[in-house]
């Protein structure tokens, strides 16, 4: 099982805060540093304010050496597909081929209205996501000297050279996730290298993994080609007092977190992760909500990582 660190900077983190977490995660041997792609805090004032995900990852690409970097998830509503393809390819080059693109349809309406971003109805957002995925992969996969065109309902591409190319070929891994019963599995089967289930338990994970596997088989893809992963809030402590302190800081209780996240002593967290491993998960994204509590990350590296 690979453990990855996942942060939510819109809740109140500077670039330097994120850099400290990314560098420590690299030093301690975590598989990746991922960050959310949000422009508005949830439940807090979010000061000093949001940081752009791809600007941040570009900086981290030059200030880290080995750890993989990515988004969970970039919202398809935030960027046009052509500029997004350029940004991701450039950051992949800047990192020496360490970037992964988690992408979704977007869901948080308030951040769109707060920052003048159109927020179409859910069916249209998924339509746009589907077209974006086709364009992103089409641009990256276009052979040198050839051009790419695409005629969609929402986006059109005419004779693009498909440049720049990312360092990873044919392109950086694409991660798609979510609980949608039809379109999410279909898009995953067609475009993704990894399927991620965020903040759901074992039963719902098993159901959605089965849907994704069925969608792969329907188009002749081996379901085993996909990496399956989960994302959960983490709250680990050496003893009950430490667990309670970390839970209270993020506005939760130890009981709530034990029931709906990964929480408890290192031994408890190892056991909880084992349940997802039994379903086929190969990666767990540990959502660290207090980015200033670096001892939390050190505890996970020392007492959880060696046992999973």
Secondary structure, 3 states (H helix, E strand, C coil): CEEEEEECHHHCCCHHHHHHHHHHHHHHCCCEEEECCCCCCCCCCCCCCCCCHHHHHHHHHHHCCCCEEEECCEECCCCCHHHHHHHHHHHHHHHCCCEEEEEECCCCHHHHHHCCCCCCCHHHHHHHHHHHHHHHHHHHHCCCCCCEEEECCCCEEEEECCCCCCCCCCCCCEEEECCCCCHHHHHHHHHCCEEEEECCCHHHHHHHHHHHHHHHHHCCCCHHHCEEEEEEEEEECCCHHHHHHHHHHCCCCHHHHHHHCEEECHHHHHHHHHHHHHCCCCEEEEEECCCCCHHHHHHHHHHCHHHC
